[in-house]
């Protein structure tokens, strides 16, 4: 979120040992950061910022339970610190304890409404809870306060894709901005690929997903997206790919209405042709074509994937 170690997660601490901890974590020197954090607590056990530094080290190492214990101790010493509430919310978010995280993040926003990280984390929480429409104002507010936050632009792109899929150009614009801000971020490439795929620009999306995986071979969004893009290469799968795009833009209800509507059209046409012997085979053919299309939609993905895996064995590794 914030590249300045003196203001990591809104803590607004002076240049100090704590700042060194955040800087070391940012450059991947976790062991050295842990040493300094432990030394800070040993020298000043009642310093909430020292305890916060310990919490950040533990969070960086994946010890979310230990991180929460440290930040809870820090809040016991300084319960009015918005940065500590934000850090606690971040830890709880990582632990999947969304209700508690929401309370901490809302407290952080209330104490410091001009902290972009608090709005971003709250928006991320709502996104993870499938409350996309509620997440949108929080993400927009975060970007108003920090227009150059690549993570917020990525989240905005995903939220826009979920809440306003027909206007995919807005999502694509946010994804492009995120990529401009940090071209070395694999997540930015993956989100850009997702927006491109939704726009129907399959070849560009494939390149974006490949770029993401070159930077991070484990990126889940890129792995899934590349699979979809590769499936779209097949002439056999392409009609279903277009149907999926249409369904994503207009909703599953619209896709269901389309299938039901086609059935009524086929049934009405077949009934009208039944009175003319020469046209009866045409009506029968329409009926079987419709059922064939339904079966095709059920099996298009697994069949195409199986064929592509034979051609590209490395696809087995993709999700």
N, C-alpha and C positions, 0 to 999 in steps of 0.2 A: 504494500500500500504506500508507505512513506519511505523514501530512500534516505531521509535524514536521520541518522542514528540518535541525534539529540532530541528527536520528537517522535520516536518510534511508538506506534499505537497511541498517539496523543498524550504521552506521559510528560512531555515538555520538561525534560530534565536537563540540567546544565552539562557542559562538557566535563565528564567525570569518568570514574571507573565503570559506572552503569552504561555510559555512552560507548565505552570501549567494548562492552559485552555485546551490545546491539550491532556494532560495526563488525565484530568478529563473526557473529552469527550470519550477518549479511554476506560475508565473503567465504562462508563455509568452514570457519575454524571453530567448530563446536567445542573441541576439547579445551582450547585456550580460553574460550568464553566461559566455560564451566569453572575453570580454575579461578578466573577473576571474580566471577559471581560468588563463589564460595568464600573467597578472601574478603569481599565486600561485606557479606553477612557476618563473618567472623569479627570484622572490625567494627561494624555498626549493626548489631542484631535488631535494633529498633528503627532502622531506616526502611520505610516502605518501598523506596525505589530500588534498594538492594534486593529486597525480597521479590520485587517485580522482575528484576534481572534474572534471578534464580528461576522464577516461573517461566520466563521466556526461553531459557536454556532447556528446561525440562520439556516445554511444549515443542521445541525444535527437535528434541530427541524422541518425541512420541509418548513421553510419560505424562499423559494428560491428567491422571489422578494426582501425581506429585505437583504438577503445575497449578492445579486448582488449590491444593493445600497451601502452596506458597502465596498465591494471590489472595486467598482468604485471610492469611495472616497479615498481608500488606494492607488489606482493607480494614482490618481490625485496628490498625494504626492510623489510617487516613481514610475514613469512610466517605469523605466528600470529594475524593479524587475521581474526576470523570475518566481519566486514563486507566485507573485501576478497574473501574467498573467495565470499561471497554475490554480490557485484557481478560477479565473474568468471563465476560460474554463470549469472547473468542475461544477461550478454553472450553467452556460449556458447549459451544457450537461444535467443536471438534469431538466432544464426548457424546454428541447426539442428544443432549439434554436440552431440547429446544425451548421448553416452557421457562426453565430457569435462565437460559441464555437470553430469551426475550426480555425478561425483567431487568437483567443487568444492562443490556444494550439500550433499552428505553431510559434507564436511569442515566446512562452515559450521555444520551442525546439531550435529556432534560438538563443535566448539569453543564453541558457544553454543546449547545445547538449548532455551533459553527465548526465542529470537528468532522471533517468529511469521512474519516475512517469509521466513526460510529454509525453514520447513515449507511455507509456501504455494507458494514457487517449486518446491520438490521435488515437491509434489502436482501442480502445473501441468505439470511435466516428464513425470511419469508419465501424466497425462491425454493429453498430446500424443503419447505413445508407445503409446496405446491400452491402457494398464494401469490401467483405471478402478478395479478392486477394490483395487489397491495404492495408488492415489492417495487413496482415502477416508480412511484413518487419518491421513495427512499433513495433509489439509485440515481434518479435525476437530481435530487438535492445534493447527493455526494459529488456529482460532477459539476454542479454549480459552484461548489466550494473548492473543488480540485479538478479542473478540466483536463488535466494531463495524467489522470490515473488510468493506466491501461487495464487494471483489473475491473474497474468500474465500467469502462467501455465494453469489456467482454461480457460482463453481467447484463448490461443494458441490451446488447445484441441478443442474448439468449432470452431475456424477458420479452423484448419486442417480438421475437419470433414466436413466442408462446401466446402473447396477448393480441397481436395484430398480424397474423400470418399472411394476410392478403397483401399487406404493404411490406413485403420482404425487403424492399429497397432501404427502409429505415434501419432494419437490422444489419444489412450489408454495410451501410455507412458507418455504423458504430463499430462493426468488426474491423473495417478498414482503418479506422482511427486508432483502435487498439494496436493493430499491427504496425502502424506508423510510429507509435510511441515506443514500442519495444519489439523490434523485428527478431529478436533472439528468444522470445517467449514462445515455447511450444503451444501453450494454451491459446495464445492469440492466433496462431496459424490454424489450430483446430477449429476455433470458433468462426474464423473467416471461412474455412472450408464448409462448415455447416450452413452458413448463410449463403454461400455460393451454390451449394447443393440444393437448397430450398428454392433458389432462384432459377434452378434448371440448368445451371452452368456446370455440368458434370465434369468436364475435362479440367477446368480451372480448380474445381473443388478437389479433384484427385491430387493435383499438384500441391494444393495447400495442405491436405492431410499427409502427404508424403513428407513435406517440409517439417510438419509437426513431429512426425515419428522419427525423423533424422535427429531432431533435438531431444526427443524423449520417446523412446520406443514403447513405453508403458502407457502413454496417454490414452485413456479409455475412449474419449470422444473421437479422437483421430483414428483409432483402430476400427471403431464401429463405422465411422463415416467413410473410411477408405473401402471397407467391405461393400457398403452401399454403392459407392462410386464405381467400383469394379463390376458389380452386378449390372450396373447400367450400361456397361460396354456391350452386353449381349443383345443382339437383335430380338432374341426370344423374350428377354426380360424387359426390354425397353417400354413396351406398352403398359406393363404393370408399374414400372418406374414412374411413368407419366401419371398414371392413376393415383399412385401414392402421393406425388407432389400436389395433384389437384385436391386430394383428400386432406392433406396437411394444411392447405391454404383455406379450404372452405369447411373443414370439419368432417368427422366420421358420420355425422347425421346426414350431411349432404351426399356422401358416398353411398350410404344405405338408401337414401331417397333415389339416387341415380339407378341403383340396381333394381329397386322395386319398380321404378318408372319404366325401365327397359323391359321388365317382365310383363307389365301391363300392355306396353306397345306391341311386344311379340305376341302376346295372347290375343289382343284385339286384331292384329293383322292375320294371325292364323285362323281365327274365327271367320274373318271376312273372306279369306281365301277358300274356306272349306266348302262354300257353295259352288265353286268353280273347279271342276276336276283337274283342269290343266294347271291350276295354281296350288293345289293341295301339296305337291312335293316341295314347293317354295316355302309354304307355311311350316311344313315339317322340318325343312332345313334351317329355318330361322330359329325354331324351338331348340333343335339340337345345337345350333351355334351358340345360343344363349347359355345352355347348360355347359357346353364346352368351355365357354369363357369363365363361368363360375368355378369350374374345376381348375382351370388355368390359374386363377387368382389364388387358389389354395396351395398349388404346388410350384408356382413360378419361382419363389425364393429358394426352397431347398434344392430343386432340380438344377437351377442355374448355379447355385453355390457349389454343388457337387461337381458340375462340369468345370467350373473355374478352378476348383482345387486340383483337379487332374492336370489342368494346364499350368497353374501357378501353385505348386505344393506349399509355398511359404504362406499361402492364405489360411492354412490350417491354424497358424498362430494368431490370426486376427479374431476378434470377438464377433 
